[in-house]
Amino acid sequence: MTGPTSTSPHTTSLGHAAPAFENDLGSVQVVDAETLPILRRLSAKRIVLRPGAMREPQWNVDANQLAYVVRGQMLVAMLGDVDEFSSFIVEPGQMYHVPSGAVYHIENVGDETAEIVLALRNERPHHFSLRDSMSAMTDTVLGNTYDLPASAFSAFARPPAEQIVSRRSGTTPTLTDRLPNAHLFDVEGQNASLSYAYGSAHLARRQFWAALDDISMYSLRIADDGMREPHWHPVTAEMGYVVSGAARMRVLAPDLTCDDYELHPGDVYFVPRAYPHHIEVLGDEGFHFVIFFDRPTPGDIGYRATASAFSREVLAATFDIPERELPEFPFTPIDPLIVQRRNR
């Protein structure tokens, strides 16, 4: 990964962030409002797990979670509201959803190191671990809870939770772990909702995934001859993570200042609601972003369709030029999201 290259208020590196937790089994990195103060309603984590490692059971206090598996094979086990049990395997390019308050764990059951990038629907999220929550109760209370003598819990150590631990015996996923599940979504296995010779977008939103109620994700790939057109999201904030490639981004703030910055693998950026912005490729390889939104069905308004929304007389007056000198804007009733980069 390329190291941090920008002092922009809109971006920082998640891949190079100091770990919030790290041991020989893996690490957890965090970008929240403490490290990127512009964040609102979204934050990001990157979790790395060695083979055989697991993130201990825990639950989010105040945020739904949406995760994308970059590499590795993960087992997710979850207990949700009204005793809803789930257990399923997640492969690279697939996603899982964890409702706020549901207790869950993730475990690397593959042969290679696993990497997960996830978004939480809160800029300052909190969580409880199963270990810490059990440790908060006395042996007597635990004994009464499980209809056992208090002495049954005398071996329980009560230091703070480790977050990433190793099983004392191996895990063999069952056939039922590979069944369809409402919290699992194969985003890269879907047909791309938008597909051009110069870019594509796979969409994980409520239209395709009913589990989502306040968060969504686009997997965006753009080749070196493509560009994400200038646009804004009227009621949606955007937080992106760079999986591969490099890009340049420009964001316009209400005071008319423009923030230009470069993005490299491991970087996170954030664009507030309704701020105009665009993304273009740096280099020859194109880029792959996973982009999270704070609504289940994000929408946008693009510059291309905007030019079709008003008469040429209105546009000429707006830009203070004769109508004959206006460009011949193509009629665009539906924005393409990705456009061809004819000019460099």
Beta strands, then each sheet from edge to edge (+ up, - down):
strand 1: 11-13
strand 2: 21-23
strand 3: 26-31
strand 4: 43-49
strand 5: 53-60
strand 6: 65-71
strand 7: 74-80
strand 8: 84-90
strand 9: 95-98
strand 10: 103-108
strand 11: 114-120
strand 12: 127-129
strand 13: 164-166
strand 14: 184-185
strand 15: 194-196
strand 16: 199-204
strand 17: 216-222
strand 18: 226-232
strand 19: 238-244
strand 20: 246-252
strand 21: 258-263
strand 22: 267-271
strand 23: 277-282
strand 24: 287-293
strand 25: 301-302
strand 26: 338-340
sheet 1: 1+ 22- 19+ 24- 17+ 16- 15+
sheet 2: 2+ 3- 4+ 11- 6+ 9- 14+
sheet 3: 8+ 7- 10+ 5- 12+
sheet 4: 8+ 7- 10+ 5- 13+
sheet 5: 21+ 20- 23+ 18- 25+
sheet 6: 21+ 20- 23+ 18- 26+
end
